[in-house]
Amino acid sequence: MDATKVKVLNEWDTADASKDERIEALIPHYAQVAEEYCHRPFPEPYPAKVQEFIARMIQHHNNGVISRSMGSVSYTWDANSEAKAYKLIRPFRRVNWGGSYEH
């Protein structure tokens, strides 16, 4: 997964490379978050729902703005974006009885 894939999933301008470095740094972080939440490793290429989780969490990390308007300046935030993102990877979650999992 790379910055372009995140931008496509979030419907951001793919030509704007100003945040690519930041996005590239956040991808492994949120992949790790998904692994810890699901108690299992996700080798690349990540499953589609895990990719969508990572993209949504990066969007949430980016102030959670889901839409903007320039005409009379309108911003829309999704207060439940984090919960919706975790719902995507819930089917991958394994039971953990207090132990750890192997990477």
MDTraj code that builds the backbone (N, CA, C; nanometers):
import mdtraj as md
import numpy as np

residues = "MET ASP ALA THR LYS VAL LYS VAL LEU ASN GLU TRP ASP THR ALA ASP ALA SER LYS ASP GLU ARG ILE GLU ALA LEU ILE PRO HIS TYR ALA GLN VAL ALA GLU GLU TYR CYS HIS ARG PRO PHE PRO GLU PRO TYR PRO ALA LYS VAL GLN GLU PHE ILE ALA ARG MET ILE GLN HIS HIS ASN ASN GLY VAL ILE SER ARG SER MET GLY SER VAL SER TYR THR TRP ASP ALA ASN SER GLU ALA LYS ALA TYR LYS LEU ILE ARG PRO PHE ARG ARG VAL ASN TRP GLY GLY SER TYR GLU HIS".split()
xyz = np.array([
    [0.0860, -0.1181, 0.0000],
    [0.0000, 0.0000, 0.0000],
    [0.0895, 0.1230, 0.0000],
    [0.0498, 0.2234, -0.0760],
    [0.1281, 0.3453, -0.0837],
    [0.0366, 0.4677, -0.0725],
    [0.0970, 0.5853, -0.0763],
    [0.0229, 0.7105, -0.0594],
    [-0.0828, 0.7292, -0.1681],
    [-0.0533, 0.6869, -0.2905],
    [-0.1499, 0.7009, -0.3998],
    [-0.2758, 0.6206, -0.3714],
    [-0.2606, 0.4999, -0.3209],
    [-0.3763, 0.4153, -0.2892],
    [-0.4611, 0.4806, -0.1799],
    [-0.3968, 0.5378, -0.0784],
    [-0.4686, 0.6070, 0.0298],
    [-0.5469, 0.7244, -0.0271],
    [-0.4838, 0.8001, -0.1161],
    [-0.5510, 0.9161, -0.1756],
    [-0.6693, 0.8741, -0.2619],
    [-0.6561, 0.7649, -0.3343],
    [-0.7667, 0.7158, -0.4172],
    [-0.8823, 0.6719, -0.3278],
    [-0.8534, 0.5949, -0.2227],
    [-0.9591, 0.5470, -0.1330],
    [-1.0294, 0.6614, -0.0606],
    [-0.9551, 0.7673, -0.0295],
    [-1.0132, 0.8827, 0.0397],
    [-1.0651, 0.9888, -0.0570],
    [-1.0543, 0.9626, -0.1872],
    [-1.0983, 1.0559, -0.2901],
    [-1.0284, 1.1914, -0.2793],
    [-0.8978, 1.1852, -0.2524],
    [-0.8155, 1.3054, -0.2488],
    [-0.7476, 1.3221, -0.3837],
    [-0.6989, 1.4425, -0.4115],
    [-0.6285, 1.4729, -0.5355],
    [-0.4976, 1.3940, -0.5407],
    [-0.4851, 1.3042, -0.6374],
    [-0.3651, 1.2213, -0.6473],
    [-0.2436, 1.2996, -0.6986],
    [-0.2665, 1.4138, -0.7602],
    [-0.1554, 1.4949, -0.8101],
    [-0.0877, 1.5748, -0.6984],
    [-0.1574, 1.5968, -0.5884],
    [-0.1021, 1.6730, -0.4756],
    [-0.0112, 1.5825, -0.3937],
    [0.1189, 1.6060, -0.4028],
    [0.2171, 1.5231, -0.3327],
    [0.2655, 1.5879, -0.2035],
    [0.2012, 1.6937, -0.1584],
    [0.2491, 1.7678, -0.0419],
    [0.2441, 1.6875, 0.0884],
    [0.1546, 1.5884, 0.0981],
    [0.1428, 1.5101, 0.2217],
    [0.1837, 1.3645, 0.2038],
    [0.2452, 1.3321, 0.0918],
    [0.2828, 1.1936, 0.0643],
    [0.3766, 1.1354, 0.1695],
    [0.4727, 1.2128, 0.2129],
    [0.5682, 1.1645, 0.3131],
    [0.4973, 1.1307, 0.4441],
    [0.4063, 1.2155, 0.4833],
    [0.3290, 1.1929, 0.6062],
    [0.2387, 1.0697, 0.5927],
    [0.1738, 1.0565, 0.4767],
    [0.0870, 0.9414, 0.4517],
    [0.1694, 0.8126, 0.4545],
    [0.2858, 0.8135, 0.3890],
    [0.3725, 0.6955, 0.3863],
    [0.4169, 0.6561, 0.5274],
    [0.4362, 0.7541, 0.6149],
    [0.4750, 0.7250, 0.7534],
    [0.3581, 0.6682, 0.8341],
    [0.2358, 0.7090, 0.8016],
    [0.1188, 0.6630, 0.8769],
    [0.0694, 0.5250, 0.8339],
    [0.0997, 0.4829, 0.7132],
    [0.0528, 0.3522, 0.6654],
    [0.1007, 0.2386, 0.7549],
    [0.2311, 0.2258, 0.7840],
    [0.2732, 0.1156, 0.8723],
    [0.2199, 0.1296, 1.0150],
    [0.2008, 0.2533, 1.0594],
    [0.1459, 0.2750, 1.1937],
    [0.0048, 0.2172, 1.2042],
    [-0.0819, 0.2514, 1.1098],
    [-0.2190, 0.2029, 1.1161],
    [-0.2302, 0.0554, 1.0770],
    [-0.1340, 0.0034, 1.0010],
    [-0.1296, -0.1409, 0.9766],
    [-0.1006, -0.2122, 1.1084],
    [-0.0100, -0.1569, 1.1882],
    [0.0204, -0.2118, 1.3206],
    [-0.1012, -0.2024, 1.4128],
    [-0.1732, -0.0918, 1.4076],
    [-0.2958, -0.0761, 1.4874],
    [-0.3958, -0.1857, 1.4498],
    [-0.4120, -0.2117, 1.3208],
    [-0.5039, -0.3166, 1.2746],
    [-0.4587, -0.4534, 1.3243],
    [-0.3288, -0.4801, 1.3196],
    [-0.2761, -0.6080, 1.3674],
    [-0.3002, -0.6263, 1.5168],
    [-0.2779, -0.5208, 1.5930],
    [-0.2986, -0.5301, 1.7377],
    [-0.4462, -0.5459, 1.7726],
    [-0.5323, -0.4769, 1.7004],
    [-0.6762, -0.4868, 1.7251],
    [-0.7282, -0.6262, 1.6891],
    [-0.6785, -0.6809, 1.5789],
    [-0.7278, -0.8099, 1.5294],
    [-0.6515, -0.9295, 1.5869],
    [-0.5413, -0.9041, 1.6576],
    [-0.4599, -1.0106, 1.7165],
    [-0.4053, -1.1053, 1.6097],
    [-0.3626, -1.0478, 1.4977],
    [-0.3067, -1.1282, 1.3896],
    [-0.2251, -1.0398, 1.2970],
    [-0.1256, -1.0964, 1.2311],
    [-0.0471, -1.0176, 1.1347],
    [-0.1183, -1.0066, 1.0001],
    [-0.0904, -0.8991, 0.9293],
    [-0.1421, -0.8790, 0.7946],
    [-0.0237, -0.8556, 0.7007],
    [0.0188, -0.9595, 0.6278],
    [0.1284, -0.9380, 0.5328],
    [0.0793, -0.8583, 0.4123],
    [0.1705, -0.7879, 0.3492],
    [0.1337, -0.7139, 0.2285],
    [0.1240, -0.8090, 0.1117],
    [0.0369, -0.7894, 0.0196],
    [-0.0616, -0.6815, 0.0126],
    [-0.1748, -0.7054, 0.1122],
    [-0.2125, -0.5982, 0.1803],
    [-0.3174, -0.6069, 0.2814],
    [-0.4516, -0.6401, 0.2167],
    [-0.5376, -0.7117, 0.2905],
    [-0.6733, -0.7328, 0.2386],
    [-0.7428, -0.5983, 0.2126],
    [-0.8398, -0.5969, 0.1229],
    [-0.9063, -0.4727, 0.0826],
    [-0.9649, -0.3971, 0.2016],
    [-1.0281, -0.4673, 0.2944],
    [-1.0900, -0.3998, 0.4090],
    [-0.9848, -0.3411, 0.5025],
    [-0.8695, -0.4044, 0.5123],
    [-0.7603, -0.3498, 0.5941],
    [-0.7050, -0.2243, 0.5265],
    [-0.6937, -0.2262, 0.3943],
    [-0.6493, -0.1067, 0.3217],
    [-0.7478, 0.0084, 0.3434],
    [-0.8761, -0.0236, 0.3387],
    [-0.9775, 0.0796, 0.3607],
    [-0.9702, 0.1321, 0.5043],
    [-0.9457, 0.0428, 0.6013],
    [-0.9276, 0.0846, 0.7406],
    [-0.8115, 0.1827, 0.7526],
    [-0.6984, 0.1475, 0.6925],
    [-0.5800, 0.2333, 0.6995],
    [-0.6099, 0.3701, 0.6371],
    [-0.6745, 0.3699, 0.5207],
    [-0.7077, 0.4965, 0.4532],
    [-0.8018, 0.5810, 0.5377],
    [-0.9030, 0.5189, 0.5962],
    [-0.9977, 0.5944, 0.6790],
    [-0.9331, 0.6475, 0.8062],
    [-0.8437, 0.5704, 0.8655],
    [-0.7760, 0.6181, 0.9863],
    [-0.6824, 0.7343, 0.9532],
    [-0.6187, 0.7301, 0.8377],
    [-0.5344, 0.8426, 0.7961],
    [-0.6225, 0.9646, 0.7710],
    [-0.7396, 0.9446, 0.7120],
    [-0.8335, 1.0547, 0.6924],
    [-0.8775, 1.1106, 0.8282],
    [-0.9070, 1.0218, 0.9233],
    [-0.9465, 1.0647, 1.0576],
    [-0.8312, 1.1401, 1.1249],
    [-0.7095, 1.0912, 1.1040],
    [-0.5900, 1.1566, 1.1578],
    [-0.5734, 1.2966, 1.0975],
    [-0.6241, 1.3136, 0.9767],
    [-0.6173, 1.4415, 0.9057],
    [-0.7408, 1.5253, 0.9398],
    [-0.7727, 1.5368, 1.0665],
    [-0.8827, 1.6159, 1.1208],
    [-1.0210, 1.5574, 1.0955],
    [-1.0322, 1.4435, 1.0313],
    [-1.1611, 1.3798, 1.0115],
    [-1.2546, 1.4524, 0.9164],
    [-1.2027, 1.5454, 0.8392],
    [-1.2862, 1.6184, 0.7440],
    [-1.3221, 1.5240, 0.6302],
    [-1.4533, 1.5080, 0.6051],
    [-1.4948, 1.4185, 0.4977],
    [-1.5395, 1.4938, 0.3727],
    [-1.5736, 1.6219, 0.3860],
    [-1.6061, 1.7002, 0.2666],
    [-1.5809, 1.8477, 0.2930],
    [-1.5549, 1.9197, 0.1845],
    [-1.5288, 2.0637, 0.1914],
    [-1.5985, 2.1313, 0.0758],
    [-1.6346, 2.2572, 0.0961],
    [-1.6877, 2.3398, -0.0115],
    [-1.6139, 2.4720, -0.0097],
    [-1.5910, 2.5286, -0.1239],
    [-1.5194, 2.6550, -0.1302],
    [-1.6141, 2.7737, -0.1460],
    [-1.7317, 2.7524, -0.2056],
    [-1.8253, 2.8612, -0.2319],
    [-1.8525, 2.9477, -0.1104],
    [-1.9218, 2.8971, -0.0136],
    [-1.9494, 2.9734, 0.1082],
    [-1.8834, 2.9067, 0.2291],
    [-1.7732, 2.8380, 0.2056],
    [-1.6901, 2.7711, 0.3054],
    [-1.7717, 2.6795, 0.3960],
    [-1.7754, 2.5552, 0.3615],
    [-1.8492, 2.4548, 0.4377],
    [-1.7598, 2.3332, 0.4600],
    [-1.7469, 2.2895, 0.5844],
    [-1.6714, 2.1703, 0.6190],
    [-1.7647, 2.0710, 0.6849],
    [-1.7420, 1.9430, 0.6603],
    [-1.8222, 1.8387, 0.7228],
    [-1.7291, 1.7401, 0.7914],
    [-1.7565, 1.7118, 0.9181],
    [-1.6794, 1.6138, 0.9940],
    [-1.7675, 1.4944, 1.0232],
    [-1.7063, 1.3793, 1.0316],
    [-1.7775, 1.2573, 1.0669],
    [-1.7340, 1.2176, 1.2069],
    [-1.8221, 1.2369, 1.3049],
    [-1.7886, 1.2078, 1.4443],
    [-1.7697, 1.0587, 1.4689],
    [-1.8252, 0.9751, 1.3838],
    [-1.8163, 0.8302, 1.4016],
    [-1.7170, 0.7645, 1.3071],
    [-1.6284, 0.8414, 1.2468],
    [-1.5393, 0.7859, 1.1454],
    [-1.4466, 0.6789, 1.2017],
    [-1.3992, 0.6981, 1.3231],
    [-1.3090, 0.5987, 1.3823],
    [-1.3834, 0.4675, 1.4094],
    [-1.5035, 0.4759, 1.4632],
    [-1.5839, 0.3553, 1.4898],
    [-1.6187, 0.2832, 1.3599],
    [-1.6497, 0.3595, 1.2550],
    [-1.6807, 0.2994, 1.1248],
    [-1.5582, 0.2281, 1.0670],
    [-1.4402, 0.2849, 1.0884],
    [-1.3175, 0.2236, 1.0381],
    [-1.2914, 0.0907, 1.1092],
    [-1.3075, 0.0884, 1.2404],
    [-1.2851, -0.0359, 1.3145],
    [-1.3876, -0.1428, 1.2769],
    [-1.5064, -0.1018, 1.2391],
    [-1.6093, -0.1972, 1.1979],
    [-1.5655, -0.2727, 1.0716],
    [-1.4854, -0.2083, 0.9864],
    [-1.4362, -0.2713, 0.8641],
    [-1.3496, -0.3935, 0.8933],
    [-1.2698, -0.3872, 0.9993],
    [-1.1759, -0.4963, 1.0262],
    [-1.2243, -0.5913, 1.1359],
    [-1.3417, -0.5676, 1.1895],
    [-1.3949, -0.6559, 1.2934],
    [-1.4018, -0.8022, 1.2489],
    [-1.4394, -0.8331, 1.1225],
    [-1.4424, -0.9744, 1.0808],
    [-1.3062, -1.0444, 1.0865],
    [-1.1966, -0.9691, 1.0851],
    [-1.0623, -1.0273, 1.0914],
    [-1.0169, -1.0528, 1.2351],
    [-1.0913, -1.0026, 1.3308],
    [-1.0490, -1.0077, 1.4707],
    [-1.0541, -1.1501, 1.5249],
    [-0.9483, -1.1870, 1.5961],
    [-0.9398, -1.3180, 1.6596],
    [-0.9521, -1.3014, 1.8103],
    [-0.9986, -1.4049, 1.8749],
    [-1.0097, -1.4037, 2.0210],
    [-0.8694, -1.4077, 2.0795],
    [-0.8465, -1.3296, 2.1825],
    [-0.7191, -1.3280, 2.2519],
    [-0.7431, -1.3426, 2.4002],
    [-0.6877, -1.4443, 2.4588],
    [-0.7080, -1.4718, 2.6015],
    [-0.5964, -1.4130, 2.6846],
    [-0.5506, -1.2952, 2.6502],
    [-0.4485, -1.2261, 2.7279],
    [-0.3059, -1.2524, 2.6820],
    [-0.2891, -1.3379, 2.5854],
    [-0.1547, -1.3671, 2.5330],
    [-0.1192, -1.2723, 2.4211],
    [-0.0119, -1.3001, 2.3567],
    [0.0275, -1.2192, 2.2413],
    [0.0217, -1.3073, 2.1174],
    [0.0415, -1.2470, 2.0045],
    [0.0424, -1.3220, 1.8795],
    [0.1782, -1.3067, 1.8161],
    [0.2132, -1.4007, 1.7333],
    [0.3413, -1.3977, 1.6648],
    [0.3306, -1.3168, 1.5375],
    [0.4318, -1.2356, 1.5107],
    [0.4352, -1.1591, 1.3854],
    [0.4826, -1.2471, 1.2746],
])
top = md.Topology()
chain = top.add_chain()
for i, resn in enumerate(residues, 1):
    res = top.add_residue(resn, chain, resSeq=i)
    for name in ("N", "CA", "C"):
        top.add_atom(name, md.element.get_by_symbol(name[0]), res)
traj = md.Trajectory(xyz[None], top)
